Amino acid sequence: MSEVHYKIVPHDGGWTYKVGDVFAETYRTKAEAEAAAARAAAEQRVPTSPTDIQYEDEKGNWRTEHSSGEAPDTDVRG
C-alpha cells in the first residue's frame, strides 16, 4: 500500500499543507490548514474502482497507468 503524508508548514504569510513538493492554498491559521489537510487525507483513503489514469509528469510528458483503486494510507504531520 502506498503512503501519502500531508505536512503542515508556514507559507505566504499564513499556513498550508503540502504533499511532497506541492503546496495547497494558503490558510490564515495553522488550525485551518490542519483541518483542510485532514479533509484531503480522508478523501484520499476512499477506494475507487480499478481504472486507467492519465497524468502529466515533471518533464511535461503525459503518462497512462492502471490504478487498482486501492486507497493509500494517509496522515497529517504538523
N, C-alpha and C positions, 0 to 999 in steps of 0.2 A: 504494500500500500504506500502511496506517495504521501508526503507531508507538505503542508503549506503553513508557514509561520507569518503571522501579522505582527509587525513590530511598531510600537507607538514611539514617535520621535517629534522633537520640535521642528517646525517648518514654516517659513514665510511669516514669522511673527505670531504664529499660533501653534497648533498641533495637527499631526496627521498620522496615518498608518502607512506602512509600506510593506510590500511583498517583494523580496529580492531587492532590486534597484528601482522598482516602480512605486511612485508616491501616489496616494489618493488625494482628494481635495483637502484643503486646509480648513481646520475647525478652530473656533475661538478658544476652546478649553480642552485640556487633556481628557476630561471625562467624556466630552462629545466625541473625540477621536476614538476613545476606547469603546464607546457604545457602537459607533459605526463599524469599527473593526470586528466587534463581536457579532454584529448582524451579518457582515460579509463572510466571516468564518463559518457561521451557522448555515448560510446558503450554500457554501462550498461542500458541506457534509451531506447534502441531499443527493442520493444516487440517481442516475438517469438511465435511460435505455441505451444499449450499445449503438454507436453511430460513428460515421466518419466526420472529422472536424478539419477545418482549414484555418491556418493562421499564417501571419507574416513573421518571418524570423528576423533576427537582429541585423541581417545583411540585406533585408528587403525582398527576400525570396519567399514565395508562397509555398507552403507545405500542406500536405494532406496526410492525416494519421487516423487510425482507427482507435476510438475510445471505447473501452469495455463498459463504461458507465459507472465504474467503481468510484465512489467518492473518496477524496483524500482525507487524511487525518489533519485537523487544523487546530491551531491555538493562537492566542493573543499574548504577546510578551510586552511588558511595559518598560 
